[in-house]
């Protein structure tokens, strides 16, 4: 018997997150494997009931085998038909249901960067907010294994973090976001960490059932040349491009990473930082607030919303939030503040060891 939570999940995506309207063309991107089919089929039904077209796609980008074999110069161009779909679509719903979460690890970083550069022009509608979109995951054995859970346990965790009262969560997070939006400087302090970020004039957005599911964060884009100091991601490994990196350390001057290291896969970290000029600047500062996420899952879609954490994103910022930083990467890296960490706004402590003082 089908899990009744799938219907609620699909309704959240179609109605709350994207608000599909009659006549819209909605791209439903779900993997070619059958693992995510129950959710993709229910999303399609929900789109149909709202009088809109559902356009099924297996992915937004090219297949891994094509990326490995295609001439390098071809990687930086998007197929015209794919470009036209993204240019004309009214909404986009992306369902991630991986069979292997490390599948991309066999693809050289320079090839990944070339593909991302090719996709960048057509994704401007996503970055600017012009295209209604949402990304989510469906519980698969691979995701459960990364989290150290059974598939059933991971499904319970996923739905518990996603099927919240998002109106109430938005109201709670908005109080914190308003105080951040009124600040000129954010300071993050913890073991091995003392980082200052200028945020004056930058709007703060609350994600409460919006572009990412699960929601449960608020975020802004730091002023590009304002970031100063060091940050040590000692608590959790970071996963990017199918690689896992332990103990990342970054030092910023004038908004740029001027020194970087890691306990594992340091060469890969430096390679990603050299992807383009924007890769060494921060495109986002996010504050995790989801009460249903209290432990690390080795899954950034959830980990960046973990209650009492912060994350910074190397690379591309969001133009609708004032960022001018452009990059083909956007790498969210999570830091836990529950053990000896604090957040200050213009010198005032607003969160200490995971407890808000506002």
N, C-alpha and C positions, 0 to 999 in steps of 0.2 A: 504494500500500500504506500502511495506517495506521501512524503513528509509534508504535513499541512503547513509547515513554516515556509516552504518554497513559495506558496501562493502569496503569503504576506510579504516575503522578500521581494518578489517580482513587482508587487503593487507599490512597494516603497520606491523601487527604482523608476518605474514608469510614471507614477502619479506624483510622488513627493519630490524626487530628485530632478527629474527631467520635465515633468508636467506636460506630457505629450498632448498635442492639440490635433483636432480633426484635419485630415489632409496632409499631415506632416510625412516626410520621408525619414524613417528612423533606421539607422544602421545598427544592427545587433551583431557585434563582433564576438564570436565565441569560438573556441578551438575546434579543429577538425576532429579531434577525438570525441568519443561519446561521453566523456566524464561529466561535462557541464551541460549535457543535453536537457536534463529535467528543468533547470532554471531557464535555459535559452528558449525552450518550448513554451514555458509559462509566460515569459516576457513577451514572446510573440503573440500569445493569446491576449495578453493585457493591452498590447499596442493595437491589436485589431479591434478590441472592444471600444477603444477610444477613437475609432474611425480613421486610423492612420496606417501608412504602409510600413511593413517591417522588412528590411533588406538584410538578409543573412550574409555574413562574411566570416571566414575562419580566423582572420586577424586583420590588423591595421597595417602591418608591414609585410615585407617579403618573407618567404620561407627560409629557415636556417640553411637548408641544403643549397638553395639558390645563392644565399649570401656567401657561403663557403666557396662556391665554384664560379660565380659570375666574374667577368673582367672588372678590375678594380674601378675603372673609370665609369662603369655602369652603375655602381653601387650608390653613387651620389645623385642619381636621377630616380624619380618616382614614376612608375608606369602611368601614362596619361589617363587611363581608365580609373585607376585608383585615385588619382588626383581629382578627377571630376566628381567621383562619389563624395569625397570629403568636402569639396567646394560647394556642392549643391544640397547636401544633407541638411535636415533641420535639427536632428538630434543624433546622439551617438551613445550607445550603451555597450560597454566593454565588459565581458565576463571572462575572468582568468580562471582556468581550471587545469593547471599543469599536470602532466604525467611525470615530469622530471624538472624540479626547480633549478637544477644546475645545467640545463640543456645548453645555455648560451656560453658556458665556460670553454667550449671547444672553438669558439669563434674569436679570432684575433681582435683586439680592441680597435685597431685601425680600421677594420672592416665594419665593426659596429658603429664607430664614429662616422664613417662615410655614409652609412644607411641613415643614421639619425640626421645628418646634414641634409640628405635628400628629402627626408620627410618634413623638415622644419618649415618650409614655406607653406605647405598645405595645413600644417598644424597651428598656424598663426590664429586661426579661428577658435581653436581650443584655448590657446594661451590668453587670448584677448577676452574670452567670455562670449564671443559672438555665436558660438555653437553650443547649444545645450548638450551637456554630456555628463556621464557618470561612469566610474570604473568600480568593479567589485570582484569578489572571488566566490567560487563555489567549492565546498569542502571535498578535497580529493585526498587519496592516501599520501601523495607526495607532500602536500602542505602539512598534513597531520604528522608525518615523519619528521619534517623539519622542526616542528614544535614539540616533538617528543610525546605525542599523544596518539591514541587510537583514532581512526577516522570518525567514529561515533562521538568521541570526546571533543574532537576538533569541530565537528558540526555543532555541537551544543555551545562551544565557545564562540564560534562565528555568529550564530543566530543571537546569542546572548549579548554580543557586542553591537549587533546591527539593528535588532528589532527593539529599540528603545523608544521612550517618549521624547521625540526629537524637539517638540515645542518646548518642553520643560528644560531639556538640555541646552537649547539655544538661549533661553532666558538666563540660565545660570552662567553660561560662558560669556554672555554679552557683558555682564558686569565687569569681568576681568578684562575683556577686550577693550572696553571703553577707557579703562585706566591706562592700558598700554598705548592706546591711540593718542592720549593726552600727553604722553611722555616724549622727551627728546632723546633719552639714552636708556638702553637696556644693558645691564651688567649681569653676566652669568659667572658665578663663583663656585668652585668646588675643588676637590683634590686634583692638583695639576692643571687647574683651569682658572683663568681670570680673563674674561672676554667682554669687551665693550662694543656695542653696536648702536649706531645712530639710527633713529627711527622717526625723527621729527618730520611732520608733514606726510608721513606714509600711513594710509588707511589700514585698518586691521579687519580681517574677514573672519567670521565665525563659520565653521563647517559643522552644521548640525543636520545631517541628512541632505547633503548637497552633492558636490562633484565627486566625492569619494565616499564609499560605503565600506567599512564603518566610518561615520563622522566622529567628532569628538576632539576637535582641536580648534584653536584660533591661530592666525598666522599673519605675517606682514613681510614686506621686502625691505631689508636694511638699506640705508643710503650707501651707494656703491663704494665710496672711498672712505667710509667711516669705521670699518671694523678694525679693532686693534686688540692685540693680546694673544693668548694661547687657549687652546681647548684640547683636552685629552679624553678620548672616548674609551675609558678603561673598563666600563661595566659590561658592555655587550659587543660582540663582533658586528661588523658591518658587512652586508652582502650586496654586491653590485656586479652586474654582468656575469652572474653565476659563480663569482669568486667570493671567498670569505676572507675578511681582513680583521685581525685582532689588534687592539691597542693603537688605533690611529691617533696621531698627534699632529696638530696644525698650529702654526704661528702666523699671525696676520700683521701686516704693516700697511697703512694707507689703503686698507680694504682688500689687499691681495695676500694670498698664501705665499710667504717667502721662505718657509721651512716646513718640511713635512716628513713624517716617518710613521712606521707601523711595525708591530712585532712580527706579523706574518704578511706575505704578499706585498711588501713595500714597493717593489719594482712596479707592480701593477698600479698601486696608488699614484706613483709619480707619473706613470703613463697616462692615467686618466686626467690628472691635473694639467698635463700638457696637451690635452685634446684641442683646446683653442684658448683664446685670450680670456674669455669669460669663465672658463672652468676653475680659475683660481679665485674667483670672487663669490660671495654668497648671494644667492637669489631668494632665500627664504629663511625666516626664523619662525618656528612653530612651537606651540605649547600644547602638550598632550593633556587631555581632560576626560577621556572616556572611562566611566566608572566600571565598565565591564571588562577592561583590559588592564590587568594588574601584574602581568608577567611577560617576559620577553618570549617571542614566538619565532624569531629568526624569519620574520615576514614583515617587511617595512610598511605595508598597507595598514597593518594593525599596530606595529611597534611604535610608529610615529604618533599614534593617538594614545599611547599608554599613559595612564594617569600619573601625574607628578614627574614627567619627563619633558625635556626640550629636544628639538632637533633643528639642525641647520642643514640647508641644501646648498651644496656646491653647484654653481652653474646657473642655468637659466632662471630668470625671475619672471614675474607676472606684470605685464604692462598695465593691466587694469588696477594694480595696486601701486603704481608709480615706478616700478623697476625699469631701468634701462639696460640691465645686464642681459646679454644674449650669449647663449651657448648651446651646443647640441646635447649637453648633459644636464641632468637635474638629479643629483644624488643626495637623498635624505639620509643623514646619519644621526642616530639617537643617543642621547646622554641622559642617564638617570640622576636625579637630584635628591633622591630620598635619603641618601646617606652622606651627610655633610655638605650638601649643595644649597644654593640660594639664588633667588632672582631679585635684583634691585632695579627700581625705576627712578631715575634721577636721584640716586642715593638712598631712596627709601626701600627697605626690605618688604617685598610683597609676597614672597613665598620662601619658606625655609624648611628644608628637609621634607619637602612634599606637602607642607601645610600652608594654605593661603592665610595671609594676615590682613587681607582687604576686608 
